Amino acid sequence: MKTVRIYRNRCVKGYRMWEQGEAWSLMPWPGNSVYYEGGVERELLVRLPEGYGLVVRAHGDYEKLIFDSKGRLCELGENRNGEPMLLTPDGPLPLETVTISDELRQAFIADDSVDLTREERENAPDYLVLEWADAVEYHDA
């Protein structure tokens, strides 16, 4: 299953009133401007359900999109508790939050074959640790 980083962005000032509020997104807050102010409230790593994939488009504006196995576009939403959900044409699906165990992080730091210095491995973001774990087929005991 594909692991992706999602962001809970908050817009506190928007050009239009309806643009204000919070929402889950595949992209972090792009930064403040004359018309927009806000930021990232929360950041999570989640696993997409089996059969769903992430597409990155760099044609025109850079964007990330989620599609199901039939090529239909899906969006991010939330349940009543504010937790992220995948909104699909077949109905909403919960997203599994991924956490990095201390054991996994220590194994990543100890692996000298990774093309990073020890300091870089110690400060590596979670998604790099997960990519390494998938590449070496590492599984927590």
FENRAFEN-V503016 format. One record per residue. N is the residue number from 1. SS is DSSP state (H for helix, E for strand, L for the rest). PSI is psi in whole degrees, -180 to 180 (* if undefined). OMEGA is omega in degrees with one decimal (none if undefined). Layout:
n->{N:N}
ss->{SS:SS}
psi->{PSI:PSI}
omega->{OMEGA:OMEGA}
//
This chain:
n->{1:2:3:4:5:6:7:8:9:10:11:12:13:14:15:16:17:18:19:20:21:22:23:24:25:26:27:28:29:30:31:32:33:34:35:36:37:38:39:40:41:42:43:44:45:46:47:48:49:50:51:52:53:54:55:56:57:58:59:60:61:62:63:64:65:66:67:68:69:70:71:72:73:74:75:76:77:78:79:80:81:82:83:84:85:86:87:88:89:90:91:92:93:94:95:96:97:98:99:100:101:102:103:104:105:106:107:108:109:110:111:112:113:114:115:116:117:118:119:120:121:122:123:124:125:126:127:128:129:130:131:132:133:134:135:136:137:138:139:140:141}
ss->{L:L:E:E:E:E:E:E:E:E:E:E:E:L:L:L:H:H:H:L:E:E:E:E:E:L:L:L:L:L:L:L:L:L:L:L:E:E:E:E:E:E:E:E:E:E:E:L:L:L:L:L:E:E:E:E:E:L:L:L:L:L:E:E:E:E:E:L:L:L:L:L:E:E:E:E:E:E:L:L:L:L:L:E:E:E:E:E:L:L:E:E:E:E:L:E:E:L:L:L:L:H:H:H:H:H:H:H:H:H:L:L:L:L:L:L:L:H:H:H:H:H:L:L:L:H:H:H:H:H:H:H:H:H:H:L:L:L:L:L:L}
psi->{147:131:130:155:131:158:139:100:145:124:117:-16:122:159:-40:144:-39:-13:-11:150:-167:148:150:143:156:-10:142:165:129:-7:157:155:-172:-38:-16:138:142:-157:-178:122:-34:152:133:152:129:156:130:146:159:135:-5:144:162:134:132:123:131:13:115:-119:141:128:159:138:149:133:151:-178:-16:5:15:138:138:159:166:141:-160:157:-173:-23:3:6:146:146:156:120:110:163:-22:3:168:146:139:153:132:124:136:131:150:120:156:-38:-43:-46:-42:-38:-40:-45:-38:-17:101:-12:-13:134:55:155:163:-41:-41:-39:-38:-30:12:141:158:-39:-32:-39:-42:-41:-41:-46:-40:-40:-39:4:45:137:134:143:*}
omega->{-177.0:176.1:-179.8:176.3:176.5:-173.9:171.9:-177.9:178.4:175.7:-179.5:176.4:-179.6:178.7:175.6:-177.1:-177.0:178.6:-179.9:178.1:-178.5:177.8:173.8:-176.9:173.2:-178.7:176.5:176.8:-174.2:-178.3:-178.2:177.2:179.0:-174.0:-173.6:173.5:179.6:179.5:178.2:178.7:-174.3:-178.9:-178.9:166.2:179.9:174.8:174.7:176.9:178.7:178.4:179.8:-177.3:-179.8:177.1:177.4:178.9:177.6:178.7:-173.7:176.9:176.3:178.2:176.7:-178.3:176.3:178.1:174.2:-175.7:178.1:178.8:179.9:-178.9:176.3:-179.4:174.9:175.9:179.5:175.4:-177.7:-179.3:179.9:178.6:-175.6:175.0:175.7:-179.8:-175.8:175.5:-179.8:179.8:-177.4:177.4:176.3:176.9:179.2:177.1:-178.9:174.9:-179.9:178.6:176.9:180.0:179.0:179.5:179.8:177.0:177.7:-179.7:-176.8:-176.3:-178.5:-180.0:176.5:-175.1:176.8:174.2:179.4:178.9:178.0:177.5:179.9:-177.8:-176.7:176.8:-176.0:-176.8:176.6:177.7:179.5:177.6:177.3:-178.7:177.8:-177.4:-178.7:-179.4:178.1:177.3:175.5:179.4:none}
//
